Amino acid sequence: MKRTALLTAALACLSAFFVSCGGYSSAPSSSSTSGVKFRAFVTQDIVAAGAGLDIVDASRDVLVRAPGISVAGTPTMMEVSNNKSTTLVFDPSSNTINVVSNKAESSSGRVALPDWTQSMAITPDATVAYAAVPNAAVAGQPSGAVEMMNLGSLSIENTFPITSAHYIVLSPDATHLLAFGDNSDTATLINFQNTGTSSSPNWIVSGSPIAIPGFNRPVWAAFSADSTTAYVMNCGPECGGTTGPASVSTLNVAGGTILQTLALPNGGATYGVLFGSTLYVAGNPPAANPSPCSTTTVNTCGALSVITVNNGTLQLANTIPIPDGDHRRMAVTTDNQVFVGSTGCTNVNIPGQGNTPPTTFGCLAVYNPKNPQSATIGTDLGDVTGIAPVTGRTEVYVVQNGELRIWDTVRDALRPGQFQIDIIGQAVDVKMAD
């Protein structure tokens, strides 16, 4: 957003003291923290622009500190614990994870990883974290491991060798972790138990990791609320699988057995979110059988599959065209709007001619079940690297092409420019910290 637009918004909102307008508001200089009770953190990774975590007042859509939290290196992706006490921030320049205290708004220290990661998880009590490291060196075995980190001592306390471990998913109760390696038809299940108490937890591994075969390039999973069932995304041909289309498998966690596999002949399966009794799964359909792409005016596209979950049984209800690319960001709002973002999508940018306005589509899709035939495709170009619904509000924060954008879920549209927030530098991820 141009600075002139921000200045206009600031002047328009002065009389209201920024209560309802986006912009920047500095915190009192005497305070060591922002004092904001309802915050969003935004990673900004350009050192010259003040790399760190920007703090947004999510009740007013106001940038209050930039950077609000200093962390080492160039902060990118984040994970926030369910109790909202801790945020993990990955720094690819040093392959370290910064451990941030949300209350203190400061870094508690760092944990060094053996190499890069694109997937982290943290226990609800914020005492233990995990990271998948595909290139971690393992003596006598192919590279790849899941690292278990003690967030109190800021150290790696256990390493689980898993060839090319790339993505991990932790169950809601933190007792099961599924790990997925590249170019594999096997998922690995690691079980844990808390030998301490709820107030003083002590998480330890329970038994040996279990290799579960029978998948088709599994890359992600969504756990049921009670942590007994995992719905595993089989990427299939999109990820080099040789048999069958993309699919979703129902995994009984206790028995380590596959109960059902639902084929997605016109869809893909690289990421998914379970919302109540509906499973939303995104990916790219086979090139030989693409979904209709009239909404993006191009022949390449992705697909969002809407799957009904009934007593653990899966049934495909709908398939909707969305932008293509690598789908790794998805969130469902409380008013049931599904935001799906990808990277490396086919951007559409057709100049206008005469009375015909330009046509632009990027890597973000918004699906409203009330309008099941199509999704709204965002007009911003570029990769989507962060999505965070604003709790209790009909808004979603989206990081796209290095900018923080605010979407209105009532209108399924971007808020007007004067109500947007200007992030100086390159925004990468956004998470709700409260």
Secondary structure, 3 states (H helix, E strand, C coil): CCHHHHHHHHHHHHHHCCCCCCEECCCCCCCCCCCCCCEEEEEECCHHHCCEEEEEECCCCEEEEEEEECCCCCCCCEEECCCCCEEEEEECCCCEEEEEECCCCEEEEEEECCCCCCCEEECCCCCEEEEEECCCCECCECCCEEEEEECCCCEEEEEEECCCEEEEEECCCCCEEEEEECCCCCEEEEEEEECCCCCCCCEEECCCCEEECCCCCEEEEEECCCCCEEEEEECHHHHCCCCCCCEEEEEECCCCEEEEEEECCCCCCCEEEEECCEEEEEECCCCCCCCCCCCCCCCCCEEEEEEEEECCEEEEEEEEEECCCEEEEEEECCCCCEEEEEECCCCEEECCECCECCEEECCEEEECCCCCCCCEECCCCCCEEEEEECCCCCEEEEEECCEEEEEECCCCEECCHHHCCCCCCCEEEEEECC
